[in-house]
Amino acid sequence: MELSQLKYFEIVAKHEHITRAAEELHIAQPSLSKAISRLEAELGVELFDRQGRNIKLNSFGRVFLKRVSKIFLELENGRQELADMSGLEQGRISLAWTSTLLLPRVLEGFLSIYPNVSFKQIVATTLEMKSQMEEGILDICISSPSVEGPGIVSIPLLTEEIFLAVPRNHRLAKRESIALHEVADEPFISTKQGYGFRDIMDGFCREAGFTPNIVFEGEVASTLINLVNAGLGVTFMPSPHKREYSVPLPKLLHISSPECKRTISLSYLEGHYLSKAARQFCQYIIDYFR
């Protein structure tokens, strides 16, 4: 059994499609099919269910994929550890960050000190972050709420107030604060389900005694703000960092009840080897928010 066979299997399992896997691996499709067949013959079981040109990972394949993924994770950890031992202050950090508005400023400061480090940013739901961290795909998560699970370390970085953003011509725009139940009948603009800020928002509304009427779901903060400015609804918004926004801000109202705050935390998997670059970045983030 060769590492190349295992890598071929991992990529085919990811796509569940021979042609797309062959394109990613830059090898001929027949060669890839033969390599997978030889691997199955050596293992004595089929790893995929085949129906014509369609293939799907079966129960044997799913079990074997977990082992193969651990093999490549260990090899990558070993590569990073050797690079650290040789004193190289460079590396690649895979990062999930839900507060994207602060990200450019933080990265700019870190990269001015460590210009040889590169980042791979991953956009994911809270559950996806947890899964990808456990699989070794993600090094670090910076999120709210924090990623929780066995072996996951979470360090609180910042607690900030959450406001209600309303159009400038809204009936409540002349107010400075409201109780959240006062907007129970308003149309809401929100991030998609599964994302941390949406979970927080839904929790605030439940505490106020209602389920929000979501009229639009999106991912980009500036898009949500533009929709509020257009009068299409209201939304929740963290403490504004005006230099981070390229669009005019709507009227922000303090929410008197319930208390609306969120805590942003840094999370990493304790058992996953963090490169020197990742450790430096963790410390930089902690110092930055301190």
BAFI-3210 file (N, C-alpha, C; in Angstrom, 3 decimals, decimal comma, padded with zeros to 6 digits):
// residues 290
n [1|2|3|4|5|6|7|8|9|10|11|12|13|14|15|16|17|18|19|20|21|22|23|24|25|26|27|28|29|30|31|32|33|34|35|36|37|38|39|40|41|42|43|44|45|46|47|48|49|50|51|52|53|54|55|56|57|58|59|60|61|62|63|64|65|66|67|68|69|70|71|72|73|74|75|76|77|78|79|80|81|82|83|84|85|86|87|88|89|90|91|92|93|94|95|96|97|98|99|100|101|102|103|104|105|106|107|108|109|110|111|112|113|114|115|116|117|118|119|120|121|122|123|124|125|126|127|128|129|130|131|132|133|134|135|136|137|138|139|140|141|142|143|144|145|146|147|148|149|150|151|152|153|154|155|156|157|158|159|160|161|162|163|164|165|166|167|168|169|170|171|172|173|174|175|176|177|178|179|180|181|182|183|184|185|186|187|188|189|190|191|192|193|194|195|196|197|198|199|200|201|202|203|204|205|206|207|208|209|210|211|212|213|214|215|216|217|218|219|220|221|222|223|224|225|226|227|228|229|230|231|232|233|234|235|236|237|238|239|240|241|242|243|244|245|246|247|248|249|250|251|252|253|254|255|256|257|258|259|260|261|262|263|264|265|266|267|268|269|270|271|272|273|274|275|276|277|278|279|280|281|282|283|284|285|286|287|288|289|290]
n.u [000,846|000,657|001,457|000,539|-001,649|-003,390|-003,781|-005,046|-007,399|-008,475|-009,073|-010,891|-012,897|-013,662|-014,821|-016,542|-016,623|-015,130|-014,075|-013,897|-012,161|-009,880|-009,214|-008,490|-006,271|-004,643|-004,229|-004,743|-008,049|-008,600|-006,280|-006,559|-008,901|-007,984|-006,046|-007,606|-009,079|-007,020|-006,280|-008,619|-008,616|-006,370|-007,150|-009,301|-011,982|-014,704|-014,649|-016,344|-019,716|-020,954|-022,758|-023,280|-021,727|-021,681|-020,440|-020,322|-019,290|-019,079|-019,988|-017,633|-015,780|-016,154|-015,261|-012,567|-011,704|-011,581|-009,334|-007,353|-007,402|-006,385|-003,796|-002,661|-002,965|-001,217|001,195|001,320|001,412|003,909|005,563|005,217|006,252|008,947|009,693|009,398|011,404|013,633|013,737|012,259|010,362|007,803|004,890|001,693|-001,522|-004,628|-007,730|-010,758|-013,022|-015,536|-016,144|-015,712|-015,207|-013,270|-011,096|-009,242|-007,722|-006,470|-004,980|-003,305|-001,660|-000,391|000,933|002,714|004,673|005,309|005,920|006,173|004,282|001,341|-002,228|-005,171|-008,407|-011,434|-014,863|-017,524|-020,209|-021,005|-021,113|-019,775|-017,254|-016,433|-016,354|-014,414|-012,222|-011,767|-011,096|-008,685|-008,523|-008,897|-006,939|-007,328|-010,102|-012,006|-014,620|-018,119|-020,926|-018,420|-016,525|-017,384|-016,490|-015,137|-011,777|-011,368|-010,025|-011,064|-010,688|-011,769|-011,969|-013,121|-015,879|-018,815|-021,349|-024,550|-026,495|-029,719|-030,283|-031,882|-033,715|-032,991|-035,270|-037,130|-039,880|-038,955|-036,579|-035,927|-035,546|-033,326|-032,980|-034,542|-036,941|-036,651|-038,969|-040,605|-040,225|-041,251|-043,019|-041,743|-040,131|-037,238|-033,763|-031,119|-028,216|-027,445|-029,014|-027,391|-025,026|-022,954|-023,727|-026,390|-027,520|-027,139|-028,731|-031,313|-031,590|-031,725|-034,218|-035,959|-035,723|-036,970|-039,512|-040,553|-040,578|-038,440|-039,469|-038,056|-037,015|-034,989|-031,968|-028,471|-024,845|-022,836|-021,857|-022,049|-023,971|-026,307|-026,566|-027,021|-029,530|-031,066|-030,763|-032,196|-034,728|-035,931|-036,108|-035,144|-032,147|-029,742|-026,719|-023,257|-021,227|-020,365|-017,586|-016,562|-014,642|-014,364|-016,431|-017,748|-020,034|-022,816|-023,949|-026,928|-029,473|-028,593|-029,858|-029,804|-030,450|-032,554|-033,711|-033,961|-030,644|-028,258|-025,528|-022,404|-019,763|-016,618|-014,490|-011,334|-010,542|-009,088|-007,969|-006,844|-005,308|-004,308|-001,501|-000,049|001,505|004,548|004,021|001,222|000,962|002,235|000,435|-001,883|-001,027|-000,580|-003,191|-004,459|-002,998|-003,621|-006,409|-006,413]
n.v [-001,186|002,155|005,622|007,306|005,919|006,081|008,849|009,226|007,802|009,367|011,785|010,968|010,061|012,453|013,844|011,941|011,213|010,208|011,551|014,303|014,035|013,032|015,248|017,086|015,786|015,709|013,499|010,747|009,595|006,721|005,659|006,484|005,116|002,454|002,506|002,829|000,468|-001,424|-000,804|-001,506|-004,240|-005,019|-004,445|-006,086|-005,499|-003,618|-000,106|001,739|002,161|001,316|002,519|002,334|005,099|006,446|006,834|006,062|006,614|003,867|002,029|000,676|002,284|004,754|004,224|003,572|005,977|007,723|006,748|007,122|009,900|010,618|009,658|011,387|013,767|013,407|013,255|015,854|017,299|016,385|017,454|020,205|020,365|019,717|021,869|023,906|023,168|023,689|026,346|028,035|030,846|030,768|029,700|028,106|029,003|027,759|029,191|030,034|032,625|034,448|037,111|039,034|041,696|042,770|041,319|042,081|044,232|043,037|040,981|042,522|043,787|041,533|040,349|042,300|041,859|039,157|038,447|036,203|034,336|032,631|032,635|030,634|031,242|030,032|029,802|028,965|027,194|027,053|024,359|023,146|024,280|023,061|020,339|020,433|021,320|019,155|017,294|018,197|020,043|022,712|025,076|027,170|028,792|031,733|032,958|033,585|032,244|030,557|027,722|024,585|021,492|018,144|018,312|020,774|023,939|027,059|030,523|033,456|036,568|039,095|040,981|042,361|044,862|044,273|045,862|047,057|047,574|049,988|051,434|054,853|056,368|055,084|054,300|054,169|055,486|057,894|057,317|056,319|053,974|050,736|048,260|044,883|043,445|045,283|045,292|042,992|042,450|043,322|043,050|041,020|041,078|038,869|036,818|033,529|030,419|028,385|029,747|031,480|034,107|034,230|032,285|033,537|035,818|034,668|033,615|035,957|036,954|034,880|035,111|037,526|036,818|036,163|034,890|035,746|037,327|036,416|037,963|038,100|036,379|036,406|036,598|038,513|041,316|044,031|043,875|043,184|045,499|047,408|046,566|047,117|049,916|050,434|050,167|047,681|046,082|045,239|044,685|042,864|044,162|044,249|046,232|049,167|049,510|052,023|052,530|050,138|049,725|050,131|051,283|053,538|053,750|052,416|053,644|052,969|051,266|051,076|048,132|047,696|045,608|042,134|041,807|042,352|041,023|039,767|037,349|037,065|034,434|032,689|029,584|026,318|022,985|020,916|018,564|018,771|019,437|022,569|024,760|026,733|029,216|029,330|029,282|031,656|033,403|032,962|033,996|036,618|037,448|037,240|039,158|041,403|041,838|042,114]
n.w [000,000|-000,935|-000,270|-002,257|-003,296|-001,124|-000,997|-003,444|-002,939|-000,852|-002,160|-004,139|-002,458|-001,341|-003,506|-004,558|-007,204|-010,070|-012,334|-011,578|-009,398|-010,683|-012,202|-010,218|-009,174|-011,328|-013,023|-015,340|-015,908|-016,245|-015,057|-012,423|-011,671|-011,829|-009,814|-007,518|-007,624|-007,267|-004,663|-003,272|-003,810|-002,408|000,189|000,436|000,441|-001,014|-001,351|-002,293|-003,419|-006,543|-009,272|-012,412|-013,811|-011,504|-008,202|-004,733|-001,444|000,707|003,750|004,525|003,235|004,546|007,142|006,596|005,495|007,678|009,004|007,067|006,791|009,283|009,018|007,059|008,412|010,568|009,161|008,113|010,493|011,385|009,377|009,861|012,439|012,059|010,457|012,334|014,132|012,631|012,767|011,131|010,624|009,376|007,649|007,124|007,993|008,827|009,142|010,732|010,956|012,340|012,683|010,338|009,746|011,427|010,697|008,480|009,610|011,819|010,596|009,001|010,893|012,082|009,886|009,244|011,033|010,731|007,820|006,137|006,657|005,647|005,097|005,203|004,864|006,132|005,624|007,613|009,287|012,820|013,665|011,528|011,844|014,266|013,465|011,390|012,793|014,478|012,549|011,738|009,725|010,248|011,982|013,838|015,371|015,464|016,988|017,694|019,071|021,139|019,934|021,037|022,669|023,281|024,293|023,091|023,359|024,530|024,483|025,859|024,152|023,667|024,763|023,568|022,991|021,507|019,126|017,910|014,580|012,659|009,869|008,892|008,602|010,104|012,325|014,916|014,917|016,116|018,696|021,377|022,704|023,092|024,198|023,351|022,678|021,506|018,792|017,801|015,701|013,459|010,191|009,851|009,031|008,437|009,228|007,869|008,912|011,364|011,467|013,823|014,697|013,956|015,628|018,086|017,735|017,393|019,942|021,540|020,666|021,412|024,168|024,483|023,925|021,382|017,973|015,377|012,327|009,591|006,706|004,908|004,320|004,647|004,121|004,040|005,828|004,995|003,000|004,432|005,961|003,953|003,079|005,318|005,348|003,052|003,916|004,228|006,422|009,838|011,789|013,818|015,197|015,900|018,215|016,579|014,394|012,861|010,897|009,714|007,982|004,713|003,950|004,622|008,003|009,526|011,858|015,172|017,893|021,384|023,227|025,782|027,165|026,440|028,010|025,594|024,430|023,140|023,243|021,862|021,025|020,997|019,654|019,736|018,927|021,409|021,084|018,542|016,561|016,629|014,469|014,679|013,591|013,839|016,617|017,251|016,090|017,612|020,109|019,346|018,709|021,216|022,689|021,156|021,526|024,240]
ca.u [000,000|001,484|000,808|-000,167|-002,951|-004,229|-004,158|-006,058|-008,647|-009,004|-009,634|-012,084|-013,919|-014,136|-015,680|-017,429|-016,724|-013,804|-013,581|-013,479|-010,985|-008,744|-008,838|-007,774|-004,990|-003,894|-003,871|-005,764|-009,160|-008,412|-005,215|-007,119|-009,827|-007,176|-005,391|-008,625|-009,395|-005,895|-006,367|-009,730|-008,195|-005,413|-007,890|-010,248|-013,361|-014,954|-014,780|-017,384|-020,818|-020,920|-023,943|-022,881|-020,601|-021,810|-019,828|-020,648|-018,543|-019,919|-019,636|-016,211|-015,038|-016,216|-014,358|-011,183|-011,390|-011,192|-007,947|-006,487|-007,312|-005,477|-002,432|-002,172|-002,870|000,029|002,306|001,368|001,911|005,348|006,218|005,211|007,148|010,318|009,920|009,608|012,714|014,676|013,749|011,601|009,218|006,867|003,935|000,354|-002,493|-006,028|-008,414|-012,167|-013,258|-016,902|-016,213|-014,815|-014,900|-012,021|-010,028|-008,159|-006,847|-005,664|-004,005|-002,322|-000,692|000,398|001,795|003,810|005,729|005,664|005,458|006,270|003,166|000,165|-003,469|-006,301|-009,609|-012,549|-016,167|-018,240|-021,118|-020,377|-020,945|-018,718|-015,976|-016,093|-016,006|-013,165|-011,148|-011,506|-010,482|-007,376|-008,588|-008,796|-006,021|-007,829|-011,403|-012,325|-016,051|-019,102|-020,374|-017,188|-016,672|-017,302|-016,380|-014,040|-010,426|-011,294|-009,705|-011,648|-010,187|-012,541|-011,152|-013,809|-017,329|-019,294|-022,789|-025,262|-027,529|-030,696|-030,107|-033,142|-033,547|-032,969|-036,628|-037,989|-040,700|-038,206|-035,239|-035,656|-035,262|-031,952|-033,009|-035,844|-037,041|-036,676|-040,318|-041,273|-040,073|-041,627|-043,750|-040,939|-039,358|-035,828|-032,721|-030,247|-027,309|-028,095|-029,083|-026,182|-023,917|-022,977|-024,464|-027,817|-027,899|-027,211|-029,895|-032,522|-031,661|-032,233|-035,645|-036,668|-035,742|-037,939|-040,840|-041,084|-039,739|-038,318|-039,941|-036,876|-037,405|-033,799|-030,789|-027,254|-023,582|-021,949|-022,411|-022,396|-025,231|-027,385|-026,711|-027,640|-030,951|-031,686|-030,808|-033,238|-036,024|-036,527|-036,214|-034,210|-031,196|-028,836|-025,402|-022,321|-020,690|-019,826|-016,231|-016,938|-013,595|-014,420|-017,566|-017,651|-021,388|-023,364|-024,570|-028,289|-029,593|-028,357|-030,600|-029,448|-031,533|-032,585|-034,023|-032,991|-029,272|-027,799|-024,075|-021,778|-018,341|-015,820|-013,465|-010,368|-010,635|-008,224|-008,039|-005,657|-004,495|-003,819|-000,237|-000,075|002,818|005,082|003,294|-000,116|001,109|002,528|-000,793|-002,741|-000,547|-000,801|-004,617|-004,740|-002,415|-004,335|-007,688|-006,160]
ca.v [000,000|003,339|006,868|007,863|005,250|006,634|010,204|009,082|007,403|010,505|012,775|010,365|010,056|013,832|014,227|010,848|011,398|009,882|012,575|015,507|013,677|012,935|016,618|017,696|015,095|015,859|012,204|010,237|008,933|005,261|005,359|006,666|004,004|001,257|002,643|002,576|-000,965|-002,153|-000,578|-002,324|-005,642|-005,234|-004,411|-007,200|-005,002|-002,454|001,116|002,554|001,522|001,798|002,365|002,961|006,016|007,074|006,120|006,642|006,007|002,970|001,967|000,338|003,467|005,800|003,835|003,666|007,387|008,313|006,340|007,762|011,320|010,727|009,450|012,608|014,798|013,174|013,634|017,316|017,734|016,120|018,442|021,488|020,293|019,789|023,251|024,676|022,818|024,316|027,781|028,811|031,612|030,855|028,607|028,369|028,875|027,672|030,026|030,394|033,834|034,875|038,575|039,327|043,117|043,050|040,455|042,731|045,039|042,135|040,321|043,522|043,961|040,316|040,118|043,278|041,275|037,853|038,551|034,944|033,467|032,752|032,231|030,088|031,526|029,126|030,276|027,757|027,295|026,653|022,906|022,830|024,631|022,005|019,138|020,644|021,394|017,779|016,573|018,765|020,969|024,047|025,261|028,134|029,420|032,922|032,913|033,836|031,719|029,776|026,331|023,749|020,068|017,488|018,647|022,091|025,029|028,333|031,649|034,675|037,689|040,385|041,016|043,611|045,057|044,084|046,872|046,838|048,542|050,292|052,493|056,206|056,916|054,141|054,907|054,178|056,034|059,031|056,781|055,893|052,597|050,074|046,877|044,110|042,993|046,339|045,059|041,597|042,337|043,888|042,112|040,963|040,698|038,089|035,824|032,245|029,487|027,602|030,646|031,856|035,330|033,918|031,585|034,544|036,646|033,899|033,509|037,229|037,064|033,934|035,683|038,625|036,242|036,040|034,328|036,809|037,120|036,622|038,215|037,946|035,787|036,628|036,303|039,681|042,333|045,254|043,623|043,278|046,914|048,090|046,211|047,911|051,301|050,517|050,094|046,361|045,381|045,606|043,610|043,025|044,591|044,454|047,582|049,547|049,998|052,725|052,457|048,829|049,650|050,967|051,770|054,326|052,924|052,780|054,085|051,867|051,450|050,250|047,237|047,752|044,257|041,561|042,247|041,801|041,076|038,533|037,188|036,453|033,571|031,956|028,155|025,384|021,622|020,704|017,468|019,056|020,150|023,912|025,194|027,915|030,364|029,344|029,650|033,089|034,121|032,884|034,945|037,969|037,739|037,451|040,461|042,446|042,131|042,559]
ca.w [000,000|-001,086|000,116|-003,411|-003,344|-000,068|-001,396|-004,501|-002,286|-000,092|-003,087|-004,736|-001,409|-001,170|-004,633|-004,972|-008,658|-010,587|-013,263|-010,834|-008,607|-011,607|-012,569|-009,087|-008,999|-012,575|-013,599|-016,247|-015,226|-016,157|-014,089|-011,088|-011,429|-011,584|-008,505|-006,496|-007,685|-006,653|-003,220|-002,774|-003,862|-001,326|001,457|000,448|000,454|-001,857|-000,565|-002,917|-004,135|-007,920|-010,108|-013,673|-013,610|-010,185|-007,084|-003,428|-000,348|001,502|005,174|004,611|002,809|005,572|008,234|006,127|005,266|008,958|009,278|006,070|007,136|010,421|008,521|006,418|009,446|011,293|008,285|008,062|011,800|011,392|008,504|010,554|013,585|011,549|010,039|013,555|014,689|011,811|013,051|010,093|011,089|008,267|007,719|006,605|009,071|008,398|010,129|010,572|011,726|012,037|012,675|009,221|009,636|012,138|010,209|007,725|010,465|012,642|009,725|008,573|011,971|012,265|008,724|009,245|011,877|010,166|006,418|005,400|007,022|004,777|005,741|004,450|005,633|005,869|006,078|008,026|010,421|014,083|013,651|010,559|012,477|015,223|012,721|010,653|013,772|014,915|011,438|011,457|008,591|010,822|013,112|014,814|015,131|016,242|016,737|018,743|020,324|021,006|019,522|022,237|022,429|024,000|023,873|022,463|024,281|024,114|025,270|025,566|023,695|023,662|024,932|022,996|022,969|020,246|018,939|016,848|013,497|011,971|008,858|009,441|008,594|010,821|013,375|016,171|014,671|016,984|020,026|021,632|023,187|023,052|024,664|022,116|022,339|020,743|017,351|017,548|014,433|012,367|009,359|010,250|008,078|009,311|008,663|007,633|010,033|011,586|011,746|015,224|014,995|013,841|016,857|019,145|017,444|017,703|021,390|022,055|020,358|022,285|025,513|024,453|023,808|020,023|016,915|014,377|010,959|008,740|005,311|004,062|004,948|003,876|004,798|004,031|006,729|004,271|002,286|005,411|006,318|002,816|003,067|006,381|004,861|002,026|004,556|004,045|007,686|010,903|012,037|014,953|014,738|017,014|018,401|015,261|014,179|011,628|009,873|009,079|007,058|003,509|003,667|005,739|009,036|009,922|013,259|016,096|019,125|022,534|023,635|027,246|027,652|027,379|027,789|024,311|024,275|022,680|023,547|020,790|021,635|020,176|019,973|019,020|019,442|022,243|020,593|017,187|016,596|016,066|014,011|015,348|013,054|014,446|018,030|017,270|015,761|018,798|021,107|018,812|018,851|022,648|023,056|020,409|022,171|025,605]
c.u [000,885|000,707|000,026|-001,551|-003,911|-004,680|-005,217|-007,417|-009,283|-009,683|-010,898|-013,220|-014,498|-015,139|-016,793|-017,702|-015,317|-013,244|-013,093|-012,243|-009,742|-008,268|-008,063|-006,383|-004,083|-003,361|-005,024|-006,830|-008,991|-007,353|-005,728|-008,062|-009,073|-006,526|-006,372|-008,976|-008,300|-005,929|-007,469|-009,345|-007,239|-006,114|-008,894|-011,702|-013,483|-015,229|-015,884|-018,493|-020,888|-022,238|-023,677|-021,645|-020,637|-021,156|-020,185|-019,898|-019,478|-019,423|-018,166|-015,356|-015,023|-015,297|-012,905|-010,766|-010,953|-009,738|-006,968|-006,309|-006,368|-004,019|-001,879|-002,092|-001,573|001,240|002,450|001,865|003,418|006,110|006,316|006,191|008,605|010,664|010,162|010,990|013,844|014,669|013,068|010,380|008,263|005,926|002,617|-000,641|-003,885|-006,886|-009,874|-012,451|-014,636|-017,046|-015,271|-014,440|-013,584|-010,828|-008,930|-007,193|-005,924|-004,580|-002,926|-001,244|000,205|001,386|002,894|004,978|006,244|005,200|005,483|005,155|002,014|-001,050|-004,418|-007,535|-010,743|-013,821|-017,017|-019,227|-020,385|-020,134|-019,843|-017,348|-015,514|-015,623|-014,653|-011,982|-010,760|-010,831|-009,107|-007,350|-008,372|-007,786|-006,687|-009,213|-011,517|-013,792|-016,857|-020,409|-019,116|-017,508|-016,441|-017,193|-015,218|-012,685|-010,283|-011,068|-010,295|-011,201|-011,007|-011,616|-011,817|-015,295|-017,825|-020,819|-023,346|-026,416|-028,575|-030,529|-031,431|-032,869|-033,641|-034,361|-037,629|-038,743|-039,973|-036,868|-034,904|-035,356|-033,776|-031,888|-034,432|-035,772|-037,290|-038,090|-041,086|-041,166|-040,434|-042,310|-042,974|-040,339|-037,881|-034,956|-031,623|-029,221|-028,043|-028,093|-027,799|-024,979|-024,079|-023,831|-025,971|-028,304|-028,063|-028,469|-031,196|-032,700|-032,182|-033,746|-036,468|-036,806|-036,755|-039,355|-041,411|-040,075|-039,640|-038,850|-038,791|-037,333|-036,217|-032,679|-029,577|-026,024|-022,701|-022,581|-022,848|-023,700|-026,416|-027,639|-027,393|-029,139|-031,712|-031,825|-031,897|-034,639|-036,706|-036,653|-035,232|-033,261|-030,421|-027,450|-024,489|-021,915|-019,980|-018,383|-016,284|-015,890|-013,636|-015,513|-017,366|-019,012|-021,867|-024,067|-026,010|-028,300|-029,464|-029,018|-030,065|-030,662|-031,509|-032,909|-034,424|-031,598|-028,723|-026,294|-023,598|-020,305|-017,665|-014,669|-012,548|-010,415|-009,634|-008,328|-006,738|-004,748|-003,892|-002,534|-000,391|001,337|003,272|004,335|001,912|-000,045|001,399|001,257|-001,761|-002,323|-000,777|-002,260|-004,966|-004,223|-003,186|-005,625|-007,516|-005,947]
c.v [001,241|004,581|007,482|007,225|005,844|008,057|010,154|008,741|008,590|011,522|012,231|010,361|011,439|014,207|013,214|010,949|011,230|011,003|013,812|015,227|013,617|014,322|017,289|017,094|015,210|014,511|011,745|009,473|007,413|004,866|005,482|005,509|002,725|001,320|002,348|001,088|-001,793|-001,999|-001,443|-003,805|-005,965|-005,273|-005,558|-006,792|-003,857|-001,250|002,025|001,656|002,151|001,490|003,099|003,811|006,684|006,204|006,838|005,875|005,134|002,918|001,590|001,572|004,552|005,486|004,021|005,126|008,069|007,991|007,041|009,243|011,530|010,552|010,738|013,771|014,650|013,565|015,149|017,884|017,537|017,116|019,794|021,489|020,374|021,197|024,142|024,422|023,483|025,832|028,630|029,524|031,840|029,662|029,047|028,062|028,797|028,245|030,205|031,557|034,351|036,386|039,112|040,795|043,466|042,322|041,202|043,508|044,155|041,465|041,290|043,705|042,748|040,125|041,161|042,782|039,969|037,790|037,244|033,964|033,700|032,177|031,608|030,321|030,615|029,725|029,054|028,078|026,841|025,146|022,484|023,175|023,526|020,756|019,291|020,795|019,996|016,962|017,109|019,703|022,395|024,062|026,054|028,616|030,645|033,190|033,340|033,206|030,894|028,361|025,459|022,281|019,475|017,883|020,009|023,149|026,320|029,436|032,889|035,840|039,039|040,178|042,366|043,655|044,810|045,091|046,376|047,958|048,722|051,353|053,880|056,849|056,008|054,861|055,007|054,913|057,226|058,596|056,446|054,455|052,072|048,792|046,022|043,674|044,032|046,130|043,625|041,416|042,881|042,783|042,187|040,520|040,032|037,284|034,490|031,375|028,672|028,464|031,239|033,067|035,106|033,203|032,571|035,392|035,929|033,752|034,786|037,324|036,100|034,489|036,822|038,129|036,148|035,353|035,359|036,385|037,447|036,796|038,095|037,358|036,022|036,322|037,540|040,813|043,575|045,097|043,749|044,732|047,687|047,809|046,955|049,365|051,503|050,383|048,749|045,576|045,921|044,434|043,887|043,356|044,793|045,916|048,022|050,013|050,714|052,610|051,120|048,748|050,610|051,525|052,598|053,413|053,372|053,296|052,865|052,186|050,515|049,418|047,147|046,399|043,386|042,138|041,569|042,050|039,764|038,533|036,469|035,684|032,987|030,498|027,362|024,020|021,293|019,616|017,702|019,871|021,509|024,315|026,417|029,157|030,474|029,754|031,144|033,898|034,105|033,916|036,381|038,379|038,050|038,819|041,603|042,830|042,546|044,070]
c.w [000,000|-000,674|-001,039|-003,552|-002,319|-000,403|-002,494|-003,879|-001,565|-001,019|-003,769|-003,718|-001,204|-002,259|-004,906|-006,478|-009,239|-011,457|-012,523|-009,981|-009,487|-012,024|-011,443|-008,931|-010,213|-013,090|-014,494|-015,463|-015,157|-015,139|-012,663|-010,734|-011,104|-010,205|-007,379|-006,462|-007,040|-005,140|-002,614|-002,764|-002,722|000,032|001,574|000,557|-000,551|-000,973|-001,073|-003,455|-005,514|-008,625|-011,415|-013,444|-012,245|-009,115|-005,795|-002,353|000,490|002,952|005,373|004,280|003,864|006,746|007,816|005,929|006,560|009,282|008,334|006,401|008,310|009,991|007,932|007,398|010,229|010,452|008,200|009,383|011,901|010,549|009,202|011,725|013,150|011,094|011,254|014,142|013,919|011,955|012,003|010,665|009,912|008,382|007,147|007,715|008,467|009,514|009,753|011,503|011,363|012,012|011,611|009,122|010,326|011,531|009,453|008,606|011,300|011,787|009,270|009,632|012,138|011,115|008,601|010,091|011,278|008,714|005,642|005,734|006,048|005,498|004,729|005,300|005,180|006,444|006,392|009,134|011,682|014,124|012,685|011,119|013,420|014,502|012,030|011,598|014,232|013,824|011,079|010,274|009,065|011,965|014,223|014,394|016,024|015,989|017,944|018,297|020,073|020,548|020,754|021,856|023,197|023,431|023,225|023,537|023,726|025,062|024,910|025,207|023,931|023,886|024,452|022,977|021,569|020,204|017,949|015,834|012,768|010,911|009,499|009,477|009,322|011,944|014,710|016,069|015,558|018,422|020,147|022,124|023,120|023,859|023,427|021,721|021,520|019,240|016,983|016,196|013,242|011,492|009,742|009,081|008,898|008,515|008,566|008,890|010,134|011,884|013,145|015,530|014,880|015,108|018,008|018,977|017,803|019,211|022,031|021,857|021,218|023,693|025,606|024,183|022,417|019,107|015,794|013,010|010,013|007,291|004,362|004,894|004,053|004,695|004,957|004,823|005,970|003,495|003,227|005,787|005,193|002,744|004,163|005,928|003,816|002,602|004,484|005,351|008,702|011,115|013,319|014,435|015,935|017,133|017,126|015,324|012,823|010,529|009,129|008,013|005,892|003,123|004,853|006,742|009,280|011,357|014,161|017,429|020,201|022,929|025,156|027,871|026,468|027,133|026,544|024,159|023,682|023,068|022,387|021,435|020,580|020,607|019,138|019,687|020,160|021,680|019,217|017,267|015,915|015,688|014,802|014,890|013,694|015,908|018,163|017,010|016,938|019,840|020,650|018,993|020,308|023,082|022,394|021,127|023,625|025,618]
res [m|e|l|s|q|l|k|y|f|e|i|v|a|k|h|e|h|i|t|r|a|a|e|e|l|h|i|a|q|p|s|l|s|k|a|i|s|r|l|e|a|e|l|g|v|e|l|f|d|r|q|g|r|n|i|k|l|n|s|f|g|r|v|f|l|k|r|v|s|k|i|f|l|e|l|e|n|g|r|q|e|l|a|d|m|s|g|l|e|q|g|r|i|s|l|a|w|t|s|t|l|l|l|p|r|v|l|e|g|f|l|s|i|y|p|n|v|s|f|k|q|i|v|a|t|t|l|e|m|k|s|q|m|e|e|g|i|l|d|i|c|i|s|s|p|s|v|e|g|p|g|i|v|s|i|p|l|l|t|e|e|i|f|l|a|v|p|r|n|h|r|l|a|k|r|e|s|i|a|l|h|e|v|a|d|e|p|f|i|s|t|k|q|g|y|g|f|r|d|i|m|d|g|f|c|r|e|a|g|f|t|p|n|i|v|f|e|g|e|v|a|s|t|l|i|n|l|v|n|a|g|l|g|v|t|f|m|p|s|p|h|k|r|e|y|s|v|p|l|p|k|l|l|h|i|s|s|p|e|c|k|r|t|i|s|l|s|y|l|e|g|h|y|l|s|k|a|a|r|q|f|c|q|y|i|i|d|y|f|r]
***
